[in-house]
Amino acid sequence: MGKKITDKVTWVGKIDWELKHFHGDELSTGKGSSYNSYLIRDKKTVLIDTVWGPYDTEFVAHLKEEIDLKDIDFIVMNHNESDHSGALPALMREIPDTPIYCTKKGEDIIRGLYHQDWNFVNVKTGDTLPIGDNTLTFVECPMCHWPDTMVTYADKEQILFSNDVFGQHFATESLYDDTVNQDELMHEAEKYYANILNIYNPMVKRKVDEIVGMNLPLKMIAPSHGVIWTDHIADIISKYQQWDSDYQENQITIIYDTMWQSTRLMAQAIADGIRDFDPTVRVKLMNAVKDDKNDIVVEVFRSKAILVGSPTVNMGVTFAIAGILEMIHGMKCKHKKAAAFGSFGWGGGGEKRIQQRLEEAGFEIAAEPLKVKWAPDTQAEQQCRDYGLKFAEAVAK
Ligand code: FEO
């Protein structure tokens, strides 16, 4: 069922309340998501993006309720990951000759995914497509977050169709930013940024600055996931300009796993030591098994420093710590500090593995690893507390 957002533009996407995991199982989406597709009916008719493949039949059926598909003059594919291009094959079976406007990389991806020789029209930054009262202008945004990504601006409507940029995995029937809980909305926007876009910070920064520098009149930013920004356009742009500049708050996050509670006790004593040095710092403890991995990524994103701890298992670290270190490595954080800790029974070694991965992830090591044999006694707990204090002191320098 379409939802009119201006006289000429109708939202024709899919709201996916059931979605709990995205990118396979890589990203938790507890608040669902949406795949936003937009139909512009000007002198020419343009469809912007489609939806994820499992919803292709209902997408095409609902589109037919809006318009005779043969009246679609152009399809614009801002980005071609499966969540936006998945319904293209079903649509193109109905209108096989319709031109698909996308970047060259976009064409490569569509060809690679669907193996079809459709009518591709490659566009670059600054290319325009007059469609009547509106002219569409394309801006390539490579690596925000795939190589093919671009955004499209409709000048008369004053809408920026931004695809994944400014998106959030957030299902809402009411579409607009002012209709939802603001804390939930901004949390989902930040979670999206930390988990999906942070890795490409320099490219995101360059593009957001470029788009801001274009001084486009904007009534809406219409992304491909979540709400359409209307009332909070300046807020989300301002947030992006903070997030894309090596973001950090006065926070230290301790991520740990534990088998028989020794490493947990170390984590708690280290937290006490950090607050001995600076009672104002926000300290968060996160269990790598029990906490959501993508929430842990958000806390790392917010932190000026992190500590990662694991018991030594088979001369290495636990499964959960290995996994979260891989995710942290993928964030490509800059200007954050870190250290490793853990308990052991005989050889040890887990803490060294953690430090190595933190170094490879780009963290500055603020203290050599701390390890405690068997369960920490009072003396060892004090040692951990002292370690936390020294770590916080080194982070403050
Ligand atoms: Fe990169 Fe929403 O797909």
Boltz pocket constraint, residues with backbone or C-beta under 6 A from the ligand:
constraints:
  - pocket:
      binder: B
      contacts: [[A, 79], [A, 81], [A, 82], [A, 83], [A, 84], [A, 145], [A, 146], [A, 164], [A, 224], [A, 225]]
      max_distance: 6.0
